[in-house]
Amino acid sequence: MFRFARVTLATTCFLLGATALAAQTRGVTHGMRPQRLVIRGATIVDGNGTPARGPVDIVLEGNRITQIVALDPVALRRGDARRPTGDAQIDATGKYVLPGLINGHTHMQSNRSGQTLDGFDYYMKLQLANGITSVREVGAENNKGSIELREKSARGEIVAPRIFVYPQFWAEEGRDVKTPDDARAHIRRLKALGADGVKFAGIDRDLMKAAYDEAHKVGLPIAHHIGVEETNAWDEAAFGGRSIEHWYGVPDAAIPDLRQRFPTDYNYLDETDRFRWAGRLWREADPKMLDSLLTTLVKAGVTWVPTMDIYEASRDLQRAQTQPWFKDYLHPSLANYFKPDPSNHGSYFIGWSSTDEVYWKENYRIWMAALRDFERKGGTIGCGDDAGFIYQMYGYGLVREMELHAEAGFNPLQVIQHCTGNNAKILGRENDLGRIRAGWLADLIVVDGNPLEDIKVLYAGGTSTIRDGAEARTLGPEWVIKDGIPYNGPQLLREVKGIVDRAKARK
């Protein structure tokens, strides 16, 4: 059961020059949902791609947005603007408010390579600290356990984002699937378990066709990491997939003989081989075939969650290994998993060379151009980070993903839309998530800085730059509101650092 903060709102306003400032943040307690919370004086960036607007007051009642009140600048200057009141308020004057970010491709992890991450607390708090209020879990350690965490989050019993569970098709009972009838039965089993969708990887065409058909019948959306397999993106369009994860299966489907030119000693299960030659894949795609494929995917309603951040180490290993948040917030168990080791998925940097990085840089150039073409044709692009692998930390990876969307040529308004409104659409929740709109769920972030100018202000802990000869520092997400419950971003980071410090002391 939720506890509610019961404090009196201070309504006194202070004038500074010609600008009326809202009263300082009052009545807001970290982790406690107030009955009526007013975010005052905000500039908002909606999740639908429209320009920023403000100042506005945003009223939250329980777990819903109930009002968005545009403020009259003249009345504000006079000091007699009519303002909504509540039992708690956050002063967002000079700050930006966004819909809570949605991480469209993530893995909830409590350990790495058999070493504990101290439960799920580390993962959950890093997601929230980086402004992520919803996650689409696409490959859990335990499906039933993930669904239990989803329900605890929904009831406010744990500090966690909103959770959508997409079990991996081949996990647990899925390992026994051998025939199309088995595939159908397993989809029905996942529906009965309470899954929100299904995540596929590595599947033969007859099984894929049957499983997809059954998933449509029972109402389970599909995410597919296509991989190097019998099926590719043409099958995704034909069978009605919801989203392509990463990019495998797209350039493959645009190669004239539908097969990459691997060396004769190539071994897919050797990850150094796998990722080295993946870096040469996009250059083999025929531009005309690729254009036709992208058009077909858009017409079929297939969306794309590219997760560019998770492969970035392949094009710049040194950058990936020296990210600034590693010092205070990288758990030693996760750090150990990142070290090159064939037994750990994604830890494939054995004999990695500058030649490999050059190929991957070209890979990104062609891939990014394909993403731009896909959206220009009317396609929906989402945002996910796949963190916990390849030097990407939970939460931080999603903000890096946003920077890479900007590098690909998308306007910052589009980038924010990818990670909010578009991801809500991919989840089938565009009518109550991913927007700042009356009636929508109260998932919002208050950001200390302008993310349209500098996406880095979304990183937990903020960013430091030199402006006019002096250091200008932001806090990043200052308040993260999930389901109407406000969490203080710096407080979440302090708690994460405590987890990491205790783990380091044990080692």
C-alpha positions, 0 to 999 in steps of 0.5 A, spaced: 500 500 500 502 507 498 504 512 503 502 519 502 506 525 504 501 529 508 504 536 508 502 543 507 503 547 500 507 553 501 504 558 496 509 564 497 512 567 491 519 570 491 520 575 485 527 576 482 527 582 477 522 582 473 521 574 473 516 571 478 519 564 481 515 559 484 516 557 491 522 552 492 520 545 492 516 543 498 512 537 501 516 532 496 519 526 499 523 521 496 519 515 494 512 517 497 507 519 492 503 525 494 495 526 493 496 532 489 503 534 486 504 540 482 510 541 478 511 549 477 514 553 471 516 548 467 518 548 460 516 541 457 518 537 451 512 532 449 513 525 447 510 527 440 516 530 437 513 537 437 517 543 440 518 545 447 513 550 450 513 553 457 512 555 462 507 551 464 504 548 471 503 540 471 498 537 476 499 530 478 493 527 482 495 520 484 498 516 478 495 521 473 496 527 470 490 531 470 492 538 468 497 542 464 496 549 465 499 554 460 502 560 464 500 568 462 507 571 462 504 578 463 500 575 469 507 572 471 511 579 471 505 582 475 505 577 480 498 575 480 498 569 475 492 564 477 496 558 479 494 551 481 495 548 488 497 542 491 499 538 497 506 538 494 510 541 489 516 541 485 519 548 482 521 547 475 523 554 473 528 554 468 528 547 468 525 542 462 520 536 464 520 530 459 515 524 459 519 518 463 524 515 458 522 508 456 528 503 455 525 499 449 530 493 450 533 491 457 535 485 461 533 485 468 540 482 472 541 481 479 548 477 477 553 477 472 557 470 470 555 467 477 557 473 481 552 477 485 550 484 483 546 485 490 539 483 487 535 487 483 536 494 487 542 496 483 539 495 476 533 498 478 536 505 481 540 506 475 535 506 470 531 510 475 537 515 476 537 516 468 530 518 467 527 511 465 521 510 468 519 504 464 523 498 461 521 492 456 525 486 459 527 482 453 530 476 456 529 475 464 533 470 468 527 467 470 520 469 467 516 468 473 520 472 477 520 478 472 513 478 472 513 478 480 517 484 480 513 487 475 507 486 480 511 489 485 513 495 481 506 496 479 504 496 487 509 501 489 512 495 493 519 496 490 523 502 487 523 500 480 521 502 473 514 500 470 516 493 467 513 490 461 516 482 461 517 479 454 520 472 455 525 469 451 521 464 446 527 459 447 528 460 455 525 455 460 520 450 457 521 453 450 527 449 450 523 443 448 519 446 442 521 442 436 515 442 432 510 448 429 504 445 434 510 445 440 511 452 438 503 454 438 503 451 445 509 454 448 506 461 446 499 459 449 503 457 455 507 464 456 500 468 455 497 464 461 504 465 465 502 473 464 507 475 459 506 482 456 510 479 449 515 475 447 522 475 445 525 471 439 532 469 437 534 464 432 528 460 429 527 456 423 522 459 419 516 453 420 517 454 427 517 462 426 510 462 422 506 458 427 509 461 433 507 468 430 500 466 428 499 464 435 502 470 438 497 474 434 491 470 436 492 471 443 495 478 443 502 477 445 506 482 441 513 480 438 520 483 439 525 479 434 533 479 435 533 476 428 541 473 428 544 469 423 539 464 421 534 461 416 529 467 417 531 475 416 527 481 415 523 479 409 520 474 414 519 479 419 514 483 414 511 477 412 509 474 419 507 480 422 513 482 427 512 488 432 519 490 432 526 488 430 531 488 435 538 491 433 539 490 426 541 483 424 537 480 419 536 487 415 542 488 411 542 480 410 536 480 407 538 486 402 544 481 400 543 478 393 544 471 395 541 473 402 548 470 405 554 474 407 561 472 404 564 469 410 571 466 410 571 459 410 573 458 417 568 462 420 565 460 426 558 463 429 559 461 436 566 464 436 564 471 438 570 474 436 569 471 429 561 473 430 562 480 431 568 481 427 564 479 421 558 483 423 562 489 422 563 488 415 555 486 414 552 493 412 557 494 406 555 488 403 547 490 402 545 492 395 542 499 396 536 498 391 534 491 395 535 495 402 530 501 399 525 495 397 526 492 404 525 498 408 519 500 404 516 493 405 517 493 413 514 500 414 508 498 410 508 491 414 508 496 421 514 493 423 518 497 428 525 498 429 529 498 436 536 499 433 540 499 440 546 502 437 550 503 444 551 496 445 556 495 439 559 502 440 565 498 443 567 495 436 568 502 433 572 505 439 574 500 444 578 505 448 572 510 449 567 504 451 572 502 457 573 509 460 566 512 461 566 517 467 561 513 471 565 507 471 569 510 477 563 511 482 557 506 479 560 500 476 559 494 480 565 490 481 561 484 478 559 487 472 566 490 471 569 483 471 563 480 466 566 486 461 573 483 461 575 479 455 572 472 456 569 467 451 565 464 456 561 471 457 556 473 452 559 480 448 566 479 452 569 478 445 575 483 444 580 478 444 585 480 438 581 486 436 584 491 432 584 498 429 582 495 422 576 492 426 574 499 428 575 502 421 570 497 419 565 498 424 565 505 423 563 504 416 558 499 419 555 505 423 555 510 417 551 505 413 546 503 418 545 510 421 543 512 413 538 506 413 535 508 420 534 515 417 531 512 410 526 508 415 523 513 418 523 518 412 519 512 409 514 512 415 517 507 420 517 507 427 524 507 431 524 506 438 530 506 443 533 501 448 540 500 450 541 492 451 546 494 457 549 489 462 554 487 456 559 490 452 561 496 457 554 499 457 551 500 464 544 500 466 541 507 464 547 510 462 547 506 456 540 509 454 542 516 454 548 514 450 543 511 445 540 517 445 546 521 443 547 516 437 540 517 434 542 524 434 549 522 431 545 519 426 542 525 424 535 525 428 533 532 431 533 532 438 525 532 438 525 526 434 530 523 439 526 524 445 520 522 441 524 515 439 525 514 447 518 516 449 512 516 445 515 511 439 517 506 445 510 507 448 507 505 441 511 499 440 509 497 447 501 498 445 501 503 450 501 510 446 494 512 449 497 512 456 504 512 456 510 516 453 506 523 453 505 529 457 498 530 456 492 530 461 489 523 463 496 520 461 500 516 467 504 520 471 511 518 469 515 524 468 522 527 469 525 534 471 531 535 468 536 540 470 538 543 463 536 543 456 536 536 453 535 539 446 541 543 446 545 538 450 543 530 451 548 529 456 544 533 461 540 526 461 546 522 464 545 521 472 549 525 475 549 530 470 555 534 466 560 539 467 562 544 461 566 550 461 562 556 459 564 563 459 570 561 463 567 558 468 564 551 470 557 550 469 554 543 472 548 540 471 545 535 476 541 531 470 535 528 472 533 532 478 526 528 480 524 522 476 516 521 477 514 514 476 506 512 477 506 519 481 511 517 486 517 522 486 524 519 486 530 524 487 535 523 482 542 525 486 539 521 492 538 514 487 545 515 485 548 516 492 544 509 494 547 506 488 554 508 490 553 505 497 551 498 493 558 499 489 562 501 495 560 495 499 561 490 494 568 493 493 569 493 500 567 485 500 572 484 494 
